[in-house]
Each structure stands twice: as structure tokens, then as C-alpha cells.
Amino acid sequence: MPGRFIFEGLFMSVGDIPNTISDQEDRPGTSGIWMFVFIDMVIFLLLFLVYVSERIRLPDIFAASQQLLNPLVGLASALFLLTSSWCMVEAVNAARRNAERAAATYLNLALLLGALFVCNKLIEYSDKFAHGISPVSNGFFTFYFIITGLHFIHVIGGMCFMSHCRMRLSTELGSPNFRKKVENVGLFWHFVDVLWLFIFPMLYLAGVK
Amino acid sequence: MTKGQLIKRWSLRARTIWLLLMALSLVSTLLAEGSDHAVYAVAAIFVISAAKGDLVIMHYMEASKAEPHWKFLYRAWLGVVTVLLISGHIL
């Protein structure tokens, strides 16, 4: 089943392959996750490039449309993700020292903050639709929905991976594979955070005045 | 230094970075809302984003402990994105 393959491949360590896990033991995550995240980063870079080129072509439409976004909503999202990221750092740290209770607490907090981000984004989307703003309203909102929508999917994905780690915590904690799994999920979650660090100012802050 | 002390120190560093990231996010928003110098404000906002991104990549993702080429590539991505966004908003 391809879905299962992708899901497991994302955050399973490659312990079965000789000489791989021993080489990576002291390094955070696996080579696979660093590569996957970097490819994803390049995809977002290309999206940003197209956004910027369209912004240069249609500066007035973009500036006027940005006025319709509430920077405080974007800021709230940033604060939720940054705090969630910090919780994930603590969860990884706890998993490394086999501290089950601390790992469970921080994973729960990271998930809760991720859920707050999701709620915030859904409220924002519904508000936009209620005001007749959709992906086809103009060029800016096409980018707004594509970029934030893709990011939203990454958030949901990251939350699924975190939930998986939370469910397996009590049975798998202590194994090298689980440690790598949590590290990989952490890496992915921090990447989602880094993306928002640029999406937030790009869509909500810059060029509004 | 004992293992417990190391863990506490590591945890304190993560918390300090988190507070710094939160503060920088507030500064960015205040800059966007309150500055009349739009061009400088935009450049400053993206430079702050790059600084935040670097903190997350180096300390939270621990790129400094990863294979050296990942540290280089991730930082290069930050640089390219920052230059792209600043130039795209200033041009």
C-alpha cells in the first residue's frame, strides 16, 4: 500500500540497512529526513519565487489584498507554532533520556498547540469565504490559499506523525529506532515552523503600508 | 558537568531561544504596523525572519550536529529565501 510506505518511510529509521544507523547514531535524525525536508524547502522556495514575480507584476493588487489579512491572526499562528516547536525539542530531549512522562507531556503540548494553529487557520479561512474571498478572487488570494493551504497540509501531516509517536511512546521508548523516529518527526515539525517564519511576514506583514 | 546539569543547561538554552523567537515575532509585527519607512521595515522584517530561521535550524533542528553539507544547504536556503523576498518587495 503506497500510503503506508510513505507514512512509515518518513519517520522510520533505516536500522535494517547495514552500516547506516551506526554511522548516524550520534547525529540528529536520519539522512532521509534531512533530504526529504530539504526537497520540500526547495519546492516552497520555488513557490515564493513565483509569488514574488507576480507581486512585482501586480504590486497594487497585492498590497490592497494584503490589507484584508489580519497580522494578529498570522502572529498568533507564529506563536502557536514556535511554542509547539519548543515543546517538540523538549519531547525529543526527554525521549533521548528515556523520560517517558516528560516526553508524553511535551508531545501532548506540541499536539495541542498544533491543534490551536489548525483552529486559528480554519477560522481565518471561513472568515475569508464568508466575506466572498476565495482562491479565484485575485492573484494574491490564489497564492494566499495555495501557500497557506500547502503549509496547512504539512501541519496536519506533522500532527499525524506526532500522534503516532505519542501512541507508541510507552511500548517503544528506549529503542534506537524510536529515538530516531522522534528525532525525525521533530525535524519535520521544526521545518513546518521555519516555513511559517517566512510565510507570515511575506503574506501578512511586508508591503502592506 | 553531570548528566543532570547538562540536561538542565540544554533545556534552559531551548527555553531561552523560544523566548527570543517569540520576542522577535512581536518585533516584526510592531515594525510592520508602526513603521513609516516601508522599505527599511520590510528588509528588517525579513532579516529578522532569517535570524529566527537560523535559530530554529541550528538549535532546534540541530543542523550543527548533522552532516556538514546539510548545515550548509539549510543555511544557503535561508540566505536565498531572504534575498529573494527582500528584493521582491523592494523592487
Chai-1 contact restraints between the chains, C-beta under 6 A:
chainA,res_idxA,chainB,res_idxB,connection_type,confidence,min_distance_angstrom,max_distance_angstrom,comment,restraint_id
A,R27,B,K65,contact,1.0,0.0,6.0,A-B,restraint_1
A,R27,B,A66,contact,1.0,0.0,6.0,A-B,restraint_2
A,P28,B,E62,contact,1.0,0.0,6.0,A-B,restraint_3
A,P28,B,K65,contact,1.0,0.0,6.0,A-B,restraint_4
A,P28,B,A66,contact,1.0,0.0,6.0,A-B,restraint_5
A,W34,B,W70,contact,1.0,0.0,6.0,A-B,restraint_6
A,F38,B,L73,contact,1.0,0.0,6.0,A-B,restraint_7
A,M41,B,W77,contact,1.0,0.0,6.0,A-B,restraint_8
A,L45,B,V81,contact,1.0,0.0,6.0,A-B,restraint_9
A,V52,B,L84,contact,1.0,0.0,6.0,A-B,restraint_10
A,V52,B,G88,contact,1.0,0.0,6.0,A-B,restraint_11
A,R55,B,G88,contact,1.0,0.0,6.0,A-B,restraint_12
A,I56,B,L91,contact,1.0,0.0,6.0,A-B,restraint_13
A,P71,B,T29,contact,1.0,0.0,6.0,A-B,restraint_14
A,L75,B,T29,contact,1.0,0.0,6.0,A-B,restraint_15
A,A78,B,S25,contact,1.0,0.0,6.0,A-B,restraint_16
A,L82,B,L21,contact,1.0,0.0,6.0,A-B,restraint_17
A,S85,B,Y60,contact,1.0,0.0,6.0,A-B,restraint_18
A,W86,B,W18,contact,1.0,0.0,6.0,A-B,restraint_19
A,V89,B,A14,contact,1.0,0.0,6.0,A-B,restraint_20
A,V89,B,Y60,contact,1.0,0.0,6.0,A-B,restraint_21
A,L187,B,M61,contact,1.0,0.0,6.0,A-B,restraint_22
A,H190,B,V56,contact,1.0,0.0,6.0,A-B,restraint_23
A,H190,B,Y60,contact,1.0,0.0,6.0,A-B,restraint_24
A,H190,B,M61,contact,1.0,0.0,6.0,A-B,restraint_25
A,D193,B,V56,contact,1.0,0.0,6.0,A-B,restraint_26
A,V194,B,G53,contact,1.0,0.0,6.0,A-B,restraint_27
A,V194,B,V56,contact,1.0,0.0,6.0,A-B,restraint_28
A,L197,B,S49,contact,1.0,0.0,6.0,A-B,restraint_29
A,L197,B,K52,contact,1.0,0.0,6.0,A-B,restraint_30
A,L197,B,G53,contact,1.0,0.0,6.0,A-B,restraint_31
A,F198,B,S49,contact,1.0,0.0,6.0,A-B,restraint_32
A,F198,B,V81,contact,1.0,0.0,6.0,A-B,restraint_33
A,P201,B,S28,contact,1.0,0.0,6.0,A-B,restraint_34
A,P201,B,I45,contact,1.0,0.0,6.0,A-B,restraint_35
A,P201,B,S49,contact,1.0,0.0,6.0,A-B,restraint_36
A,M202,B,L85,contact,1.0,0.0,6.0,A-B,restraint_37
A,L205,B,A32,contact,1.0,0.0,6.0,A-B,restraint_38
A,L205,B,I45,contact,1.0,0.0,6.0,A-B,restraint_39
A,A206,B,V42,contact,1.0,0.0,6.0,A-B,restraint_40
A,A206,B,I45,contact,1.0,0.0,6.0,A-B,restraint_41
A,A206,B,H89,contact,1.0,0.0,6.0,A-B,restraint_42
A,G207,B,H89,contact,1.0,0.0,6.0,A-B,restraint_43
A,K209,B,A38,contact,1.0,0.0,6.0,A-B,restraint_44
